[in-house]
Structures are given as C-alpha cells and as structure tokens.
Amino acid sequence: MNDTLPNLPGSQGEHRLQEKYKTQDNAKRFYDKEMYPYITDTMKEFIKKQTMLFIATADKNGESDSSFRSGQEGFVTVLSKEKLIYPEFNGNGVMASLGNISENGHIGMLFIDFFDTLTGLHINAKATIVDTRDLDKHLSKEEFLTLSQTIKKLPQLQVTWVLAEVEEAYIHCSKNIPQLQKI
C-alpha cells in the first residue's frame, strides 16, 4: 500500500480504503466537483427550508454522540458562505452535544429532506458555543441582523447557540433516501 497518501480532503483512513477498494478515481472526482469549503447558494436555499438536523459530536477522547435537532423552517440560519448558526433548546438537561463541543469543536451536520427533494446535505464544521448575550462578539453587524430575523421566531426555550464555521459541505446521493409523508 502507498505510504504517500494524496493531499485531498478526508482522513488518511478513507484514502487507504479508497486505494484498497480501487475507488480513488471516483473519490477524486467527488472531492473536485462536489465538495466545497463553503455553503453554496443552492445549499443555503435548501437549509432555509429544513425543519430538522442531525448532528454528530465527539468529546476530547473521541467518544461520539449523535443527536437530532428540529424547529420551524429556517431555525438554522446561514450567516455567510462560511458560517451558520442554530439555537440549542432546553431539552433533557444532559447537554451531551454541547459538552462535546466544549471539549472538541468538530461537528458533523446532516440535513435530510425526506419529503420533497430526497436530498441530503452534509456539513463538517468547527463549532463554538455562543451565549445569546455574546452574539455581538462573534458576529458581524450584518450577520447579527440576519440572525435577528430568526430570533424573533424562536420559542423562549432556547438556551444558547452553536456557531459553525464550515470546513466541508456536500450534497448526499439521493438514491438511498426514502420518501416519507408528513402526517
């Protein structure tokens, strides 16, 4: 196996497996044409319509946690091509995801539209916990104005915010996303 792995997105582990299973060419095409270091306009419009989000976090030792977030359309706000933010609501009080983010800021975010487009959007980012009173220290005036529209619509159960700085964003293949119906 090649000890000199390509300087591409992704982990050394995935590159080793691409070599083992001979998928390097497909992976290279994907990295070159479908993976972005920012949110595209199409992705931004998709996020605006989403009412749910799956997140993955890990603590400083790599112990992982996955969780579900939901809200009204637009509860996740795209602040710029490089940043998005979502509210953390008062839940069971365990704070597993926020605890992990406080130790290890890497977050995986997965938006899936099971109802209309059968589209999935992956975003890998560096996350920071931001208290409402400190938003102005983390956001530009323009970003704060954009977020203020979301704030007006939120229930009072909101605890804090998660600010995510995008590292990778890409659309998930829709062929394996089942179509569901809202009841």
Disulfide bonds with the S-S distance in Angstrom:
none
